[in-house]
Amino acid sequence: MADDAVSASAKGATFMVLLQIGSRAITFALNQVLLRFLSPQLLGVAVQLELYIVSTLYFSRESLRIATQRRSDGGVQAAINLSYLAMIAGLPVGALLAHLYLQSNYPDVPYLTAALRINELTAMIELLSEPAFVAVQQNMLYKTRAAAEATAVIMKTLSTAGLVLWGRHKGYELGVLPFAAGELAYSTSLTVVYLSQTISVARLKGFTLTPKKMQSRCVHVTIVKRKYNLVDPSRSHPFQQYIFSLFSKPLLYLSASLYLQTGIKWLLTEGDKLLVSAFATLEDQGMYALSANYGGLIARMLFRPIEDSSRNLFARLCATVEQDKKTDDKPPSNQDTPQKGPSQAATILHNLLRVYSIASLIAFAVGPTAAPLLLQLVAGSRWTDSGAGEVLATYCYCIPLLAINGVSEAFVSATASTAELQRQSIWMGAFSAGFALSAYVFLRVLEMGAKGLVLANCVNMALRIVFNLSFATSYFARQGVSFKLTGLLPNLYAVGAAAVVPSLLTRTAGMLGRYGLLGELVRVGAVGGAFAVFIAFTERKFLLDCYRRFRA
């Protein structure tokens, strides 16, 4: 079963990555058209409205999602029942956040209030897809998820671009309404595809997407006086597994314990948007949004599908260990031997992190030089002249940290016990303070603007990575599985070459200047391509081994 889970996760992640690349390519082309008609100020307001939707969905469903991935109490149906709590929570959470936004000093942009109300409706529509999403995750139907997300992204971009172009053609000032319409199209498309694709699966596998009463098995728990090995029948009492015969108690309690942690994680994840909204001008917000969108394009296309698939996979591979921990009277027979599940999990995590660390060399060495040139190519000199190119160049240092933190944090959320998650929440609170302090230094003391915010985000990611890797090392040590952090680093030849490449790019600057922007792109591409080939050669044994494992 572990091998089947690994194979299904690998194939699912591959399909999701390919479909994401295809859908993002279409939306990328349309977004370049949009940038010709949008100002940095308008884009900054759109980021604030997107933050509202993300926050509403996050606080309504994130802890429930993680809980249903970590435990299988009651099977698929119990997880689906629990997902309806996200819909119930969505109404008050969305209303509260909308009220707080309208009470703030929000910018004077046409149709802003109407767009916010549309976004309230959008969040609720997307929460309607939660039962189907849970069914997809529980049954590892990654193709269905990829199809739903790709369709939604395309519909969002077409709706936004269509309204912007129509308004410009007619001479109407639509403000942020096109962005609200795009979000509505996204949520509607996502919900329709999810529900239409999972109804037949539900019939085939014997569950329903609507709440269903569970057969409550009353387990009589007997209090044992362990000191004298005596049983006290008078203290035997029934333990009800479900609340209202619908919601699994273990899942519900786990969700509650995760809620505080997810709140702190939201602060760390979305804190950059909060800080830029509080301390930066709308123009700076627009520049940061553009850089984050372009810089995060790889994260959305490649890293996020891998992170989501690996979280589900790690939970399945390490589930047997959790079952052994629950058994007090019967220690596992293979206690001195590493179990297959954790051993596979260690290998997968190690390979993913090392691949990311190898790729990070290219991002660090070539990215800061290539990014402004690419931005000028796709968005025009209007944006590069505004300083967005320098922000995007700085963001290249953040991309590898996003990838490493994503997969390592997926392992923590999939394998940590409730007590360990509570300790993680405390540490994440400390990381929030570190993030806020570094942001204050970069934004207010050093006055670095959007670039300072990117650097503060790098500090935030680095702190979280240190915690995640420390947890992984201790976890595998308890299971008797080897997991060495030094094995995650690239070889010395690759690191040495990465240190030389920036200097080489600086020395060759202007060599093909007479050919303009195209000549500069060819120069940087040639140096970057040669560097990538060199890295692939020096790491050929490891990369070939990863390829064979993936093909198997």
SEFI-152298 format. One record per residue (C-alpha): x, y, z; residue number from 0. Coordinates in steps of 0.1 Angstrom, whole numbers. Layout:
BEGIN
+-------+-------+-------+-----+
!     x !     y !     z ! seq !
+-------+-------+-------+-----+
!     X !     Y !     Z ! NUM !
...
+-------+-------+-------+-----+
REM end
This chain:
BEGIN
+-------+-------+-------+-----+
!     x !     y !     z ! seq !
+-------+-------+-------+-----+
!     0 !     0 !     0 !   0 !
!    29 !    23 !     7 !   1 !
!    43 !    17 !   -27 !   2 !
!     9 !    23 !   -43 !   3 !
!     6 !    56 !   -24 !   4 !
!    41 !    67 !   -36 !   5 !
!    33 !    58 !   -72 !   6 !
!    -1 !    76 !   -71 !   7 !
!    14 !   107 !   -55 !   8 !
!    42 !   109 !   -81 !   9 !
!    19 !   105 !  -110 !  10 !
!    -6 !   129 !   -96 !  11 !
!    20 !   155 !   -88 !  12 !
!    34 !   152 !  -124 !  13 !
!    -1 !   156 !  -139 !  14 !
!    -8 !   186 !  -117 !  15 !
!    25 !   202 !  -126 !  16 !
!    20 !   197 !  -164 !  17 !
!   -16 !   210 !  -163 !  18 !
!    -6 !   240 !  -141 !  19 !
!    21 !   249 !  -167 !  20 !
!    -4 !   247 !  -195 !  21 !
!   -30 !   268 !  -178 !  22 !
!    -5 !   293 !  -165 !  23 !
!    10 !   297 !  -199 !  24 !
!   -24 !   309 !  -212 !  25 !
!   -31 !   331 !  -183 !  26 !
!     5 !   345 !  -184 !  27 !
!    -1 !   357 !  -220 !  28 !
!   -34 !   373 !  -211 !  29 !
!   -19 !   390 !  -180 !  30 !
!     7 !   406 !  -201 !  31 !
!   -20 !   423 !  -221 !  32 !
!   -36 !   434 !  -189 !  33 !
!    -5 !   450 !  -176 !  34 !
!    -5 !   474 !  -205 !  35 !
!   -37 !   489 !  -192 !  36 !
!   -33 !   487 !  -154 !  37 !
!   -16 !   511 !  -131 !  38 !
!     5 !   500 !  -100 !  39 !
!   -21 !   517 !   -78 !  40 !
!   -50 !   496 !   -92 !  41 !
!   -30 !   464 !   -89 !  42 !
!   -22 !   473 !   -53 !  43 !
!   -60 !   475 !   -44 !  44 !
!   -66 !   442 !   -62 !  45 !
!   -40 !   426 !   -40 !  46 !
!   -60 !   438 !    -9 !  47 !
!   -92 !   423 !   -22 !  48 !
!   -75 !   390 !   -30 !  49 !
!   -61 !   390 !     5 !  50 !
!   -96 !   392 !    18 !  51 !
!  -107 !   361 !    -1 !  52 !
!   -76 !   341 !     9 !  53 !
!   -80 !   350 !    45 !  54 !
!  -117 !   341 !    46 !  55 !
!  -110 !   307 !    30 !  56 !
!   -80 !   301 !    52 !  57 !
!   -96 !   307 !    85 !  58 !
!  -127 !   287 !    75 !  59 !
!  -112 !   255 !    62 !  60 !
!   -74 !   252 !    66 !  61 !
!   -73 !   234 !    99 !  62 !
!  -102 !   211 !    88 !  63 !
!   -82 !   202 !    56 !  64 !
!   -51 !   193 !    75 !  65 !
!   -69 !   173 !   101 !  66 !
!   -87 !   151 !    74 !  67 !
!   -54 !   145 !    57 !  68 !
!   -36 !   135 !    89 !  69 !
!   -63 !   110 !   102 !  70 !
!   -86 !    85 !    87 !  71 !
!  -111 !    81 !   115 !  72 !
!  -144 !    72 !    99 !  73 !
!  -131 !    71 !    64 !  74 !
!  -140 !    94 !    35 !  75 !
!  -176 !   100 !    48 !  76 !
!  -164 !   113 !    82 !  77 !
!  -140 !   137 !    64 !  78 !
!  -168 !   149 !    41 !  79 !
!  -191 !   155 !    71 !  80 !
!  -165 !   176 !    88 !  81 !
!  -160 !   197 !    56 !  82 !
!  -194 !   212 !    61 !  83 !
!  -182 !   230 !    91 !  84 !
!  -161 !   251 !    68 !  85 !
!  -192 !   264 !    51 !  86 !
!  -208 !   272 !    84 !  87 !
!  -176 !   291 !    95 !  88 !
!  -173 !   309 !    62 !  89 !
!  -203 !   332 !    68 !  90 !
!  -192 !   349 !   101 !  91 !
!  -155 !   349 !    91 !  92 !
!  -162 !   366 !    58 !  93 !
!  -186 !   391 !    73 !  94 !
!  -161 !   400 !   101 !  95 !
!  -132 !   405 !    78 !  96 !
!  -153 !   426 !    54 !  97 !
!  -165 !   448 !    83 !  98 !
!  -129 !   453 !    95 !  99 !
!  -117 !   462 !    60 ! 100 !
!  -145 !   488 !    55 ! 101 !
!  -137 !   503 !    90 ! 102 !
!  -100 !   508 !    79 ! 103 !
!   -87 !   536 !    58 ! 104 !
!   -93 !   519 !    25 ! 105 !
!   -83 !   536 !    -8 ! 106 !
!  -108 !   556 !   -29 ! 107 !
!  -111 !   534 !   -59 ! 108 !
!  -143 !   531 !   -81 ! 109 !
!  -166 !   502 !   -71 ! 110 !
!  -144 !   491 !   -43 ! 111 !
!  -173 !   483 !   -19 ! 112 !
!  -193 !   465 !   -46 ! 113 !
!  -162 !   444 !   -54 ! 114 !
!  -158 !   435 !   -17 ! 115 !
!  -194 !   423 !   -15 ! 116 !
!  -189 !   402 !   -47 ! 117 !
!  -158 !   387 !   -30 ! 118 !
!  -179 !   378 !     0 ! 119 !
!  -202 !   358 !   -23 ! 120 !
!  -172 !   343 !   -41 ! 121 !
!  -157 !   329 !    -8 ! 122 !
!  -190 !   312 !     0 ! 123 !
!  -193 !   297 !   -35 ! 124 !
!  -158 !   282 !   -32 ! 125 !
!  -165 !   268 !     2 ! 126 !
!  -194 !   248 !   -14 ! 127 !
!  -167 !   228 !   -32 ! 128 !
!  -151 !   217 !     1 ! 129 !
!  -169 !   182 !     3 ! 130 !
!  -158 !   174 !   -32 ! 131 !
!  -122 !   186 !   -25 ! 132 !
!  -120 !   164 !     6 ! 133 !
!  -133 !   134 !   -15 ! 134 !
!  -106 !   141 !   -41 ! 135 !
!   -78 !   143 !   -15 ! 136 !
!   -90 !   112 !     3 ! 137 !
!   -91 !    91 !   -29 ! 138 !
!   -59 !   107 !   -44 ! 139 !
!   -78 !   119 !   -75 ! 140 !
!   -51 !   143 !   -85 ! 141 !
!   -62 !   146 !  -121 ! 142 !
!   -96 !   158 !  -110 ! 143 !
!   -80 !   185 !   -88 ! 144 !
!   -57 !   196 !  -116 ! 145 !
!   -85 !   199 !  -141 ! 146 !
!  -106 !   219 !  -116 ! 147 !
!   -78 !   243 !  -108 ! 148 !
!   -67 !   247 !  -143 ! 149 !
!  -102 !   254 !  -155 ! 150 !
!  -108 !   279 !  -127 ! 151 !
!   -75 !   298 !  -134 ! 152 !
!   -83 !   301 !  -171 ! 153 !
!  -119 !   313 !  -165 ! 154 !
!  -106 !   339 !  -139 ! 155 !
!   -81 !   353 !  -164 ! 156 !
!  -106 !   354 !  -193 ! 157 !
!  -132 !   372 !  -171 ! 158 !
!  -108 !   397 !  -157 ! 159 !
!   -91 !   405 !  -191 ! 160 !
!  -124 !   406 !  -209 ! 161 !
!  -140 !   431 !  -186 ! 162 !
!  -108 !   453 !  -186 ! 163 !
!  -107 !   454 !  -224 ! 164 !
!  -144 !   459 !  -227 ! 165 !
!  -144 !   488 !  -203 ! 166 !
!  -115 !   504 !  -220 ! 167 !
!  -132 !   500 !  -254 ! 168 !
!  -165 !   515 !  -241 ! 169 !
!  -147 !   542 !  -221 ! 170 !
!  -161 !   530 !  -188 ! 171 !
!  -141 !   533 !  -155 ! 172 !
!  -147 !   499 !  -139 ! 173 !
!  -121 !   502 !  -111 ! 174 !
!  -116 !   469 !   -94 ! 175 !
!  -148 !   453 !  -106 ! 176 !
!  -129 !   432 !  -133 ! 177 !
!  -108 !   416 !  -105 ! 178 !
!  -139 !   408 !   -84 ! 179 !
!  -156 !   392 !  -115 ! 180 !
!  -125 !   372 !  -122 ! 181 !
!  -125 !   358 !   -86 ! 182 !
!  -162 !   350 !   -89 ! 183 !
!  -155 !   331 !  -122 ! 184 !
!  -127 !   312 !  -105 ! 185 !
!  -147 !   300 !   -76 ! 186 !
!  -178 !   291 !   -97 ! 187 !
!  -157 !   271 !  -122 ! 188 !
!  -138 !   254 !   -94 ! 189 !
!  -170 !   243 !   -76 ! 190 !
!  -188 !   231 !  -108 ! 191 !
!  -159 !   210 !  -119 ! 192 !
!  -152 !   195 !   -85 ! 193 !
!  -189 !   185 !   -79 ! 194 !
!  -195 !   172 !  -115 ! 195 !
!  -163 !   151 !  -114 ! 196 !
!  -168 !   136 !   -79 ! 197 !
!  -205 !   127 !   -80 ! 198 !
!  -199 !    95 !  -101 ! 199 !
!  -169 !    86 !   -78 ! 200 !
!  -191 !    89 !   -48 ! 201 !
!  -217 !    65 !   -63 ! 202 !
!  -189 !    40 !   -73 ! 203 !
!  -172 !    40 !   -39 ! 204 !
!  -202 !    41 !   -17 ! 205 !
!  -201 !    75 !     0 ! 206 !
!  -221 !   107 !    -5 ! 207 !
!  -211 !   143 !    -8 ! 208 !
!  -239 !   154 !    15 ! 209 !
!  -238 !   150 !    53 ! 210 !
!  -246 !   114 !    64 ! 211 !
!  -251 !   100 !    98 ! 212 !
!  -224 !    77 !   109 ! 213 !
!  -229 !    44 !   127 ! 214 !
!  -218 !    54 !   161 ! 215 !
!  -198 !    26 !   177 ! 216 !
!  -198 !    29 !   215 ! 217 !
!  -165 !    17 !   227 ! 218 !
!  -165 !     8 !   264 ! 219 !
!  -134 !    22 !   279 ! 220 !
!  -123 !     4 !   311 ! 221 !
!  -101 !    21 !   337 ! 222 !
!   -72 !    -2 !   346 ! 223 !
!   -53 !     1 !   378 ! 224 !
!   -19 !    -6 !   363 ! 225 !
!     0 !    -8 !   396 ! 226 !
!   -18 !   -40 !   406 ! 227 !
!   -29 !   -50 !   372 ! 228 !
!   -66 !   -49 !   384 ! 229 !
!   -97 !   -40 !   364 ! 230 !
!  -124 !   -18 !   379 ! 231 !
!  -156 !   -26 !   361 ! 232 !
!  -175 !     1 !   380 ! 233 !
!  -155 !    27 !   362 ! 234 !
!  -162 !    14 !   327 ! 235 !
!  -179 !    40 !   305 ! 236 !
!  -190 !    44 !   269 ! 237 !
!  -170 !    66 !   245 ! 238 !
!  -191 !    82 !   218 ! 239 !
!  -171 !    86 !   185 ! 240 !
!  -193 !   111 !   168 ! 241 !
!  -210 !   144 !   177 ! 242 !
!  -246 !   146 !   165 ! 243 !
!  -238 !   113 !   147 ! 244 !
!  -220 !   134 !   121 ! 245 !
!  -187 !   148 !   132 ! 246 !
!  -158 !   125 !   143 ! 247 !
!  -145 !   136 !   177 ! 248 !
!  -109 !   128 !   170 ! 249 !
!  -110 !   148 !   138 ! 250 !
!  -128 !   177 !   154 ! 251 !
!  -104 !   178 !   184 ! 252 !
!   -74 !   177 !   160 ! 253 !
!   -89 !   205 !   139 ! 254 !
!   -94 !   226 !   170 ! 255 !
!   -58 !   221 !   182 ! 256 !
!   -46 !   230 !   147 ! 257 !
!   -66 !   262 !   144 ! 258 !
!   -43 !   284 !   165 ! 259 !
!   -13 !   270 !   145 ! 260 !
!   -29 !   277 !   112 ! 261 !
!   -37 !   313 !   124 ! 262 !
!    -1 !   319 !   131 ! 263 !
!     9 !   303 !    98 ! 264 !
!   -15 !   326 !    80 ! 265 !
!     2 !   356 !    97 ! 266 !
!    36 !   344 !    85 ! 267 !
!    24 !   335 !    50 ! 268 !
!     2 !   366 !    44 ! 269 !
!    21 !   389 !    67 ! 270 !
!    40 !   405 !    38 ! 271 !
!     7 !   416 !    22 ! 272 !
!    -5 !   430 !    56 ! 273 !
!    28 !   449 !    61 ! 274 !
!    29 !   463 !    26 ! 275 !
!    -7 !   474 !    29 ! 276 !
!     1 !   492 !    62 ! 277 !
!    34 !   508 !    55 ! 278 !
!    37 !   511 !    17 ! 279 !
!    21 !   534 !    -8 ! 280 !
!    -4 !   520 !   -34 ! 281 !
!    23 !   523 !   -60 ! 282 !
!    48 !   503 !   -39 ! 283 !
!    21 !   477 !   -32 ! 284 !
!    15 !   473 !   -70 ! 285 !
!    53 !   469 !   -76 ! 286 !
!    55 !   443 !   -48 ! 287 !
!    24 !   425 !   -61 ! 288 !
!    38 !   423 !   -96 ! 289 !
!    71 !   410 !   -84 ! 290 !
!    55 !   384 !   -61 ! 291 !
!    32 !   372 !   -88 ! 292 !
!    60 !   368 !  -113 ! 293 !
!    84 !   354 !   -87 ! 294 !
!    57 !   331 !   -73 ! 295 !
!    48 !   318 !  -108 ! 296 !
!    72 !   289 !  -104 ! 297 !
!    59 !   282 !   -69 ! 298 !
!    23 !   280 !   -81 ! 299 !
!    31 !   259 !  -111 ! 300 !
!    57 !   235 !   -97 ! 301 !
!    62 !   237 !   -59 ! 302 !
!    26 !   239 !   -48 ! 303 !
!    14 !   206 !   -65 ! 304 !
!    45 !   188 !   -51 ! 305 !
!    38 !   202 !   -16 ! 306 !
!     2 !   192 !   -16 ! 307 !
!     9 !   157 !   -29 ! 308 !
!    38 !   151 !    -5 ! 309 !
!    17 !   162 !    25 ! 310 !
!    -8 !   135 !    17 ! 311 !
!    19 !   110 !     9 ! 312 !
!    38 !   116 !    41 ! 313 !
!     6 !   112 !    62 ! 314 !
!     0 !    79 !    46 ! 315 !
!    35 !    66 !    48 ! 316 !
!    38 !    75 !    85 ! 317 !
!     3 !    65 !    95 ! 318 !
!    14 !    30 !   107 ! 319 !
!    39 !    47 !   131 ! 320 !
!    11 !    67 !   147 ! 321 !
!   -10 !    36 !   151 ! 322 !
!    19 !    19 !   169 ! 323 !
!    22 !    49 !   193 ! 324 !
!   -15 !    45 !   203 ! 325 !
!    -9 !     9 !   214 ! 326 !
!     4 !     9 !   250 ! 327 !
!     1 !   -28 !   258 ! 328 !
!    17 !   -42 !   226 ! 329 !
!    49 !   -26 !   215 ! 330 !
!    57 !   -31 !   178 ! 331 !
!    76 !   -62 !   170 ! 332 !
!   100 !   -44 !   147 ! 333 !
!   109 !   -17 !   173 ! 334 !
!   146 !   -20 !   166 ! 335 !
!   142 !   -20 !   128 ! 336 !
!   132 !    10 !   108 ! 337 !
!    97 !     6 !    93 ! 338 !
!    92 !     8 !    56 ! 339 !
!    69 !    38 !    57 ! 340 !
!    92 !    62 !    76 ! 341 !
!   122 !    50 !    56 ! 342 !
!   104 !    58 !    23 ! 343 !
!    93 !    91 !    37 ! 344 !
!   129 !   100 !    46 ! 345 !
!   141 !    91 !    12 ! 346 !
!   114 !   111 !    -6 ! 347 !
!   119 !   142 !    17 ! 348 !
!   157 !   140 !    13 ! 349 !
!   155 !   138 !   -25 ! 350 !
!   131 !   166 !   -28 ! 351 !
!   151 !   189 !    -6 ! 352 !
!   183 !   182 !   -23 ! 353 !
!   168 !   188 !   -58 ! 354 !
!   155 !   221 !   -44 ! 355 !
!   189 !   230 !   -30 ! 356 !
!   206 !   222 !   -64 ! 357 !
!   180 !   243 !   -82 ! 358 !
!   185 !   272 !   -57 ! 359 !
!   221 !   276 !   -70 ! 360 !
!   207 !   286 !  -104 ! 361 !
!   182 !   310 !   -88 ! 362 !
!   208 !   327 !   -66 ! 363 !
!   235 !   329 !   -93 ! 364 !
!   215 !   338 !  -125 ! 365 !
!   181 !   350 !  -113 ! 366 !
!   189 !   385 !  -101 ! 367 !
!   205 !   394 !  -134 ! 368 !
!   179 !   377 !  -156 ! 369 !
!   147 !   388 !  -138 ! 370 !
!   148 !   425 !  -147 ! 371 !
!   155 !   417 !  -183 ! 372 !
!   126 !   393 !  -185 ! 373 !
!   103 !   417 !  -168 ! 374 !
!   111 !   444 !  -193 ! 375 !
!   104 !   419 !  -221 ! 376 !
!    70 !   408 !  -209 ! 377 !
!    57 !   440 !  -190 ! 378 !
!    75 !   468 !  -208 ! 379 !
!    98 !   495 !  -196 ! 380 !
!    69 !   512 !  -177 ! 381 !
!    72 !   487 !  -149 ! 382 !
!   110 !   483 !  -149 ! 383 !
!   114 !   520 !  -147 ! 384 !
!    91 !   521 !  -116 ! 385 !
!   116 !   499 !   -97 ! 386 !
!    97 !   466 !  -101 ! 387 !
!   127 !   450 !  -118 ! 388 !
!   149 !   455 !   -88 ! 389 !
!   122 !   441 !   -65 ! 390 !
!   118 !   410 !   -88 ! 391 !
!   156 !   405 !   -88 ! 392 !
!   156 !   405 !   -50 ! 393 !
!   126 !   380 !   -50 ! 394 !
!   149 !   355 !   -68 ! 395 !
!   165 !   349 !   -34 ! 396 !
!   131 !   341 !   -19 ! 397 !
!   119 !   315 !   -44 ! 398 !
!   142 !   286 !   -33 ! 399 !
!   133 !   293 !     3 ! 400 !
!    96 !   291 !    -5 ! 401 !
!   102 !   257 !   -21 ! 402 !
!   122 !   243 !     7 ! 403 !
!    99 !   256 !    34 ! 404 !
!    68 !   243 !    16 ! 405 !
!    78 !   207 !    14 ! 406 !
!    95 !   206 !    48 ! 407 !
!    64 !   222 !    64 ! 408 !
!    42 !   197 !    46 ! 409 !
!    62 !   169 !    64 ! 410 !
!    57 !   186 !    98 ! 411 !
!    20 !   191 !    93 ! 412 !
!    15 !   155 !    81 ! 413 !
!    35 !   137 !   109 ! 414 !
!    36 !   159 !   140 ! 415 !
!    16 !   149 !   171 ! 416 !
!    -9 !   172 !   187 ! 417 !
!    17 !   182 !   214 ! 418 !
!    43 !   188 !   187 ! 419 !
!    19 !   209 !   167 ! 420 !
!    13 !   230 !   198 ! 421 !
!    51 !   235 !   203 ! 422 !
!    53 !   244 !   166 ! 423 !
!    26 !   271 !   172 ! 424 !
!    48 !   286 !   200 ! 425 !
!    78 !   287 !   178 ! 426 !
!    58 !   301 !   149 ! 427 !
!    47 !   329 !   172 ! 428 !
!    84 !   337 !   178 ! 429 !
!    90 !   336 !   141 ! 430 !
!    61 !   361 !   136 ! 431 !
!    80 !   385 !   160 ! 432 !
!   112 !   379 !   141 ! 433 !
!    94 !   386 !   108 ! 434 !
!    78 !   418 !   122 ! 435 !
!   111 !   430 !   136 ! 436 !
!   131 !   424 !   103 ! 437 !
!   103 !   440 !    83 ! 438 !
!   104 !   471 !   106 ! 439 !
!   142 !   473 !   102 ! 440 !
!   141 !   469 !    64 ! 441 !
!   110 !   491 !    58 ! 442 !
!   113 !   519 !    84 ! 443 !
!   150 !   520 !    95 ! 444 !
!   167 !   512 !    62 ! 445 !
!   138 !   525 !    41 ! 446 !
!   143 !   498 !    14 ! 447 !
!   106 !   497 !     3 ! 448 !
!    93 !   467 !   -14 ! 449 !
!   128 !   452 !   -16 ! 450 !
!   131 !   453 !    22 ! 451 !
!    98 !   434 !    25 ! 452 !
!   111 !   407 !     2 ! 453 !
!   142 !   404 !    24 ! 454 !
!   120 !   402 !    56 ! 455 !
!   101 !   374 !    39 ! 456 !
!   134 !   356 !    33 ! 457 !
!   142 !   359 !    71 ! 458 !
!   108 !   345 !    79 ! 459 !
!   112 !   315 !    55 ! 460 !
!   147 !   308 !    68 ! 461 !
!   135 !   306 !   104 ! 462 !
!   107 !   283 !    95 ! 463 !
!   130 !   260 !    75 ! 464 !
!   154 !   257 !   105 ! 465 !
!   125 !   245 !   127 ! 466 !
!   111 !   221 !   100 ! 467 !
!   145 !   204 !    94 ! 468 !
!   151 !   202 !   131 ! 469 !
!   118 !   184 !   135 ! 470 !
!   124 !   161 !   106 ! 471 !
!   158 !   151 !   120 ! 472 !
!   145 !   143 !   154 ! 473 !
!   114 !   125 !   140 ! 474 !
!   135 !   101 !   118 ! 475 !
!   160 !    96 !   147 ! 476 !
!   131 !    83 !   168 ! 477 !
!   121 !    59 !   141 ! 478 !
!   157 !    46 !   136 ! 479 !
!   159 !    61 !   101 ! 480 !
!   190 !    80 !    89 ! 481 !
!   184 !   115 !    78 ! 482 !
!   215 !   137 !    75 ! 483 !
!   212 !   174 !    68 ! 484 !
!   247 !   175 !    52 ! 485 !
!   234 !   152 !    25 ! 486 !
!   210 !   179 !    13 ! 487 !
!   237 !   202 !     1 ! 488 !
!   250 !   203 !   -35 ! 489 !
!   286 !   192 !   -42 ! 490 !
!   314 !   217 !   -38 ! 491 !
!   320 !   220 !   -75 ! 492 !
!   285 !   233 !   -81 ! 493 !
!   287 !   257 !   -51 ! 494 !
!   320 !   271 !   -63 ! 495 !
!   306 !   276 !   -98 ! 496 !
!   276 !   294 !   -84 ! 497 !
!   299 !   318 !   -66 ! 498 !
!   317 !   327 !   -98 ! 499 !
!   287 !   331 !  -121 ! 500 !
!   275 !   365 !  -108 ! 501 !
!   309 !   380 !  -113 ! 502 !
!   310 !   365 !  -148 ! 503 !
!   277 !   381 !  -156 ! 504 !
!   289 !   415 !  -144 ! 505 !
!   321 !   413 !  -164 ! 506 !
!   303 !   404 !  -196 ! 507 !
!   276 !   431 !  -192 ! 508 !
!   272 !   451 !  -224 ! 509 !
!   291 !   426 !  -245 ! 510 !
!   260 !   422 !  -268 ! 511 !
!   246 !   456 !  -260 ! 512 !
!   244 !   467 !  -296 ! 513 !
!   216 !   441 !  -300 ! 514 !
!   196 !   457 !  -272 ! 515 !
!   174 !   437 !  -249 ! 516 !
!   176 !   406 !  -270 ! 517 !
!   213 !   406 !  -269 ! 518 !
!   213 !   409 !  -231 ! 519 !
!   189 !   380 !  -228 ! 520 !
!   211 !   359 !  -251 ! 521 !
!   242 !   367 !  -230 ! 522 !
!   225 !   359 !  -197 ! 523 !
!   209 !   328 !  -212 ! 524 !
!   242 !   315 !  -225 ! 525 !
!   259 !   319 !  -192 ! 526 !
!   230 !   304 !  -173 ! 527 !
!   226 !   275 !  -196 ! 528 !
!   263 !   266 !  -194 ! 529 !
!   261 !   268 !  -156 ! 530 !
!   230 !   245 !  -155 ! 531 !
!   247 !   220 !  -177 ! 532 !
!   278 !   221 !  -154 ! 533 !
!   256 !   215 !  -123 ! 534 !
!   237 !   186 !  -140 ! 535 !
!   271 !   170 !  -149 ! 536 !
!   285 !   173 !  -114 ! 537 !
!   252 !   160 !   -98 ! 538 !
!   246 !   134 !  -125 ! 539 !
!   246 !   104 !  -102 ! 540 !
!   221 !   118 !   -78 ! 541 !
!   198 !   131 !  -106 ! 542 !
!   199 !    98 !  -125 ! 543 !
!   190 !    80 !   -93 ! 544 !
!   161 !   103 !   -87 ! 545 !
!   149 !    97 !  -123 ! 546 !
!   150 !    60 !  -118 ! 547 !
!   131 !    62 !   -86 ! 548 !
!   105 !    84 !  -102 ! 549 !
!   101 !    61 !  -132 ! 550 !
!    98 !    31 !  -109 ! 551 !
+-------+-------+-------+-----+
REM end
